[in-house]
Amino acid sequence: MANTWFQFQQFRVHQDQCAMKISTDAVLLGGLASIENPQKILDIGTGTGVISLMLAQRYPIAQVIGIELDNVAANQAGENFNSSPFSSRMKIWEGRFQEFNSEEKFDLIVSNPPYFPDHLKSQNSKRNQALHTDTLSFRELVCNSASLLSKEGCFWVILPPRQMQDLREVSKEFGLSQWQSFTVQDKPGKRVIREMVCFGLEEKEFQSQEIFIKNEDGTAHPSYQKIVSGFLLEFP
């Protein structure tokens, strides 16, 4: 029987109660989303809590809040937080992001959001909730995130290229500028399968980079190794 948990170097993530399991998308976002010395971090749609845990490891003084709509997933994420070395700095907030209010602003907001507005749905309601934008539209995601950002804070999102283009258009309406973009390809020369974009309220010079998961021979590409080093067991 396969493990119901995923072991990282500094923490373990149980995921048997979550519709969306740990993915390369989540690990890339958790390893890459960054800003200098964040004090407050918000993870929208935390799921298993893996992105929050990776950010808590990377930023040892930051307070991290993970938001999760699904009750069962929220409970499991909370248990993962509590059993980690970073538990004193981590909290779970259960509910709809549209109803989340905070007097404090966040320096770093991250999301690996649902992105299938028209996709044929499965019979698994929890998986539908995690994958489809019915429960959180891009407009709601961007609007609420922009209102919660600190003046110099940033908002990181990972999406497939077509959906990222839609989110880019929405971000302009709410005064967000693109700061950085990372394209993700399985191997050099292959099509782009994901984009990670960093948005902020201030204007900054735009930068872009490429990330490759594997080399041509199937071994881990250096650009991927750099991101997951210190997290995945095989990359110390």
N, C-alpha and C positions, 0 to 999 in steps of 0.2 A: 504493500500500500504506500502510495506516495506521501511525502511529508505534507502536513497542512500548514507548515510554517516555512519561512525563508530566512536563513541565517546570514546576517551581515557581520562585518568584523567587530562592531561594537554593540550591536543590538539584534534582536530577533523579531520578525514580523509574522504573527499568526494571521492567516487570511481565509480560513475555512468558512467564515460567516460573511464574507464580502463577495458581491457579485463580480466586481472587477478585481482580478488578481494583480500582483506586482508585474509591471510591464517594463520594457526597455524605455518607453516614453517617460514613465514616472522616475526611473533611475537617472535618466539623462537630465530631466528638469531639476531633480533634487541635487544633482552633482554640479549643475552649471549655473542655475539662477543665483545671481550675486549682486551685492551692493556693499559699499564699504561700511563696516561696523554697524549693522542693523540692530536696533534695540527691540523692535516689534515686528513679528513676521506673521502673516496670515496665509493659510493654505485653504483654498476654496475647493470643496469636494474632495476631502482628504482620503476617503476610501479606507484602505488599510492603515493609513497614517505614514506610509513610507517616505513621502516627500518631506513631511514635517520632521520626521526623525533624522533624515539626512541633513536638513538645514539646521536642526538643533545641534547635531554633531559638528557641523562646519562653523557655526557661530556660537561659541560657548557662553556668551552672556545674553543672548537674545531670548526674549519671551515668545513662544510660538503657540498660535491658536489654529487648530484644525476645524473647519466647518464641514459637517456631513449631514445630509438630509435623511438618509436611511437609518432607522433606529438601531437595527442589528449591527450594521457596519460601524456606526458611531460608537456603540458599546465595545466592539472589538478594537477599534482604533484607540479608544480610551485605555483599554487594557494594555495594548502595545506601548502606549505612552508611559503608563504607570510602571511597567516592568523594565523600562529603559534606564540607562544611566542619567538621562536628561529629564526625568519625570518632574522635578521641581519647577521646571521652566515651561512645561507643556500643558495645554488644556484642550479639551474637545468641546465644541459648541454644536449641539444637535438642532437642526432646523433648516429652513429655507434661507439661502444667502440674501434674498430680497428682504428678509425680516431682521437681518443682523444689523445691530446698531452699536456704535462705539464712539465714545467721546475722544478717545485716543486715536491718533493717526498711525498708519503702518509704514515702515521704511521699505519693506519688501512684501509684496503680495504675489502669490503664485497660483496657477491653476492648470490642471490637466482636464479640461472641461468636456462635457458631452458635445458631440458634434454631428449627429445624424438627424437633421430636421425632416428628411423625407425617406429615410431608410425603412425598409420592410421590417417591422418589429417581430421579435421572437415571442414565445409564450411565457418567457421569464420576465415578470414585471420588474424585478429588482435590476436585472441587467438592462432592460429598456430604460429605466430611470437613470442608470449610470451612463448610457450611451447616447440618449436622445435629448435634444434641446427643449423638449416640452416643458421640463421643470426649471430650466434656466436658459433663457435666450442669450445670444451674444450681446444684445443691447442691454439687458439687465446686468450681465456679468461686467461689461465695461463701465456702465454708468455707476454702479455701486462701488466698483474697484477704484475708479477715479475719485469718488467722493471720500474714500477711506485712505487714500495715499497722503503721506506727508509731502511737504513741498518739494523735497529733493528725493523722494522715494521712487521706486520703480515697480512695475507690474509685468511679470513674466508669464507667458502662455506657450504651450506646445499644441500644435494642430497639424493636420494634413495641409498641403499647400493651398488647395482650393478654399477650404474653410478659413485658413489664415487670411486669405485675401479679403474674405467677407468681414472678418474681425478687424482688419486694418481700416476698412472703410468706416466701420462703426466707431473705431477709436478716434478718428478725426473729428467726429461730431461732438465728442466729449473732451476735446482739448488735449488729447494724448499724442505725443510725438514718439516716433520709433528711435530708439537709441542703438540697439544691436539686433542682429538677426543671425541665426545659425541654421544652415540647411543640413539635414540628416539624410545620408545615403547608406544603403547596405554595404556597397563597395564602390570604389572609384569608377566613374563611368556609368553607374546605374542611376535610375531616376530618383529624384528627391521624394522621400516618403513622409518626412515631417519637417516642420519649421518651428524653431523656438525664437520668439521675438520678445525683446525687452522694451516696454513703453514707459514714458515718464511725462510729468507735467511740464518740465522745462525743455527748452530746445537744446539739443546736443548734436555734435557731429556724428552722423550715422556710420556704423561699422558692421561688416558682415564677414562671416567665416563659414567654412565647411567642416562637417564632422562625418567621418566614415566609420561604420561599425566594424567592418572586417577588411583585411587585405585580400588580394586576389586569391591567395592560397587558403583563405578561410580563417587565418589567425586574427587575433584582435588588432585593429588598427591603432597606431599610437594616439590619434586624436580621441578615440574612445577610451583607451587605457588611461589617459590623463584625467578624464572626467570621473571614472569609477574607481580610480586608485584610492585606497584607504577605506573603501566601502565593501566591495565584493571580495569574497574570500580569496579568489584567485589573482587578485590585483593588490598586493600589499602597498 
